[in-house]
Amino acid sequence: MIDRRDAMAGIVAMFGTALFAPIARAAGQVAATELINEGPPSAGVFTAGQRALVSALSERVIPTTDTPGAIAAGVPAFIEKLLADWAMPDDKKPILAGLDAIEARSQQDYKVAAAKATPQQQDALLTLAMEDKIPGGADFFDKFRQLVISGYYTSEIGITQEREYLPVPGQYDGAFLYSKVNKVYSS
């Protein structure tokens, strides 16, 4: 005979991710919104300088254009909250080391804090990281860019202003011109 608790555990194991992911995501959005309004978490991951640099670099990855950028979407707070609450210590190391390496390179090349460097200088620093021309740069850049993209496209701004909901199923047109595609979002 199967115990009810075992059956329930099996159901949760099979469907838990599908059922609870939206709830967890909503809870994360509430926390990120509170974080934006109230400041950094009490057990913050970043120093004040690193926090400023994360903000500046996030905006370079997804800048404000005709839609809001990473800062308006709360991406820097999302990154810090995610690292503080979910990341293992080894997962934080490439981000923290990369921020320190970018800061050191900015001081060396431009004699200014990386967060206060011009957008062109910040782009150059990110390019050096991407091309692995600073210590641990490629690993930092890959992880940091993914955090920025994830934070942006799961934010309210990313979902409501950057993407557009197109219900599926829709009309099939095998000859639809790619040049006519504007924003794309489907579920």
C-alpha positions in Angstrom: 0.0 0.0 0.0 1.3 3.5 -0.9 1.4 6.0 1.9 -0.3 9.3 1.0 2.8 11.3 2.0 4.9 9.2 -0.5 2.3 9.8 -3.2 2.2 13.5 -2.5 6.0 13.7 -2.5 6.0 12.0 -5.9 3.5 14.5 -7.3 5.5 17.4 -6.0 8.7 15.9 -7.4 7.1 15.5 -10.8 5.2 18.7 -11.1 6.9 20.9 -8.5 8.9 22.9 -10.9 6.1 23.6 -13.2 3.7 24.5 -10.4 5.9 26.4 -8.1 8.3 28.2 -10.5 5.8 31.0 -11.2 5.1 31.5 -7.5 8.9 31.6 -6.8 9.4 34.0 -9.7 6.6 36.2 -8.4 8.1 36.1 -4.9 11.5 37.0 -6.4 10.0 40.0 -8.2 8.4 41.3 -5.0 11.7 40.9 -3.2 13.5 42.7 -6.1 10.9 45.5 -6.0 11.4 45.9 -2.2 15.1 45.8 -2.7 15.0 48.6 -5.2 12.9 50.7 -2.8 14.7 49.9 0.4 18.3 49.6 -0.7 20.7 46.6 -0.7 20.0 43.5 1.4 21.3 43.5 4.9 23.8 40.7 4.1 24.9 42.3 0.8 27.3 40.6 -1.5 28.9 43.7 -2.9 30.8 46.6 -1.5 29.5 50.0 -2.3 32.1 50.4 -5.1 31.2 46.9 -6.5 27.5 47.8 -6.3 28.1 51.0 -8.3 30.1 49.0 -10.9 27.4 46.3 -11.2 24.9 49.1 -11.9 27.1 50.8 -14.5 28.1 47.6 -16.3 24.5 46.3 -16.3 23.4 49.4 -18.1 26.2 48.8 -20.7 24.9 45.3 -21.3 21.3 46.4 -21.7 21.3 50.2 -22.1 18.3 52.5 -22.0 17.1 53.1 -25.6 13.5 53.4 -26.7 12.8 51.0 -23.8 14.1 51.2 -20.2 17.5 49.7 -19.5 18.9 47.4 -16.9 19.0 49.9 -14.0 15.3 50.9 -14.5 14.4 47.2 -14.5 16.1 46.7 -11.2 18.8 44.3 -12.6 21.6 45.3 -10.2 19.4 44.6 -7.2 18.3 41.4 -8.8 21.9 40.2 -9.2 22.9 41.0 -5.7 19.7 39.4 -4.2 20.3 36.3 -6.4 23.9 36.0 -5.3 23.1 36.7 -1.7 20.2 34.3 -1.4 20.9 31.5 -3.9 24.5 31.4 -5.0 27.1 29.0 -3.5 30.3 30.7 -2.5 32.2 29.2 -5.5 29.5 30.7 -7.8 30.1 34.2 -6.4 33.9 34.1 -6.9 34.0 34.7 -10.7 31.7 37.7 -10.4 33.5 39.3 -7.4 36.9 38.6 -8.9 35.8 39.9 -12.3 34.5 43.1 -10.7 37.8 43.6 -8.9 39.8 42.9 -12.1 37.8 45.4 -14.0 38.2 48.0 -11.3 42.0 47.4 -11.2 42.2 47.7 -15.0 40.2 50.9 -15.0 42.5 52.4 -12.4 45.5 51.3 -14.4 44.3 52.5 -17.8 42.0 55.5 -17.0 43.0 56.5 -13.4 39.4 56.5 -12.4 37.0 54.1 -10.7 35.3 51.9 -13.3 31.8 52.9 -12.1 32.8 56.6 -12.9 34.5 55.8 -16.2 32.8 57.0 -19.4 30.5 54.6 -21.2 33.1 54.1 -23.9 35.7 53.2 -21.3 33.3 50.8 -19.6 32.6 49.2 -23.0 36.3 48.8 -23.5 36.6 47.2 -20.1 33.8 44.8 -20.8 35.4 44.0 -24.1 38.7 43.2 -22.4 36.8 40.9 -20.0 34.9 39.2 -22.9 38.1 38.6 -24.7 39.7 37.2 -21.5 42.4 40.0 -21.5 42.0 40.6 -17.8 42.3 37.9 -15.2 39.2 35.7 -15.2 37.5 38.0 -17.6 35.8 35.5 -19.9 34.3 33.6 -17.0 33.1 36.8 -15.4 31.7 38.2 -18.6 29.7 35.0 -19.5 28.2 34.8 -16.0 27.6 38.5 -15.6 25.9 38.9 -19.0 23.6 35.9 -18.2 22.7 37.4 -14.9 21.9 40.8 -16.5 19.8 39.2 -19.3 17.9 36.9 -16.9 17.2 39.8 -14.5 16.0 42.1 -17.3 13.8 39.7 -19.1 12.1 38.4 -15.9 11.5 41.9 -14.6 8.2 43.7 -15.1 9.8 46.1 -17.5 11.4 43.4 -19.6 8.2 41.4 -19.9 5.7 44.3 -20.4 7.8 46.8 -22.4 10.5 44.9 -24.2 8.6 41.8 -25.2 5.1 41.5 -26.7 2.7 38.7 -26.0 1.6 36.9 -29.1 -0.9 34.2 -28.3 -0.1 30.7 -29.5 -1.6 29.1 -31.5 -1.9 32.0 -33.9 -2.2 32.2 -37.6 0.4 30.2 -39.5 2.2 32.0 -42.3 5.2 30.1 -43.6 6.2 33.0 -45.8 6.1 35.7 -43.1 9.0 38.1 -43.6 11.5 38.3 -40.8 11.8 42.0 -41.3 8.1 42.3 -40.1 8.9 40.7 -36.8 8.8 43.4 -34.1 8.8 42.1 -30.5 8.3 38.5 -29.8 7.0 36.7 -26.7 5.0 33.6 -26.5 4.1 31.1 -23.8 
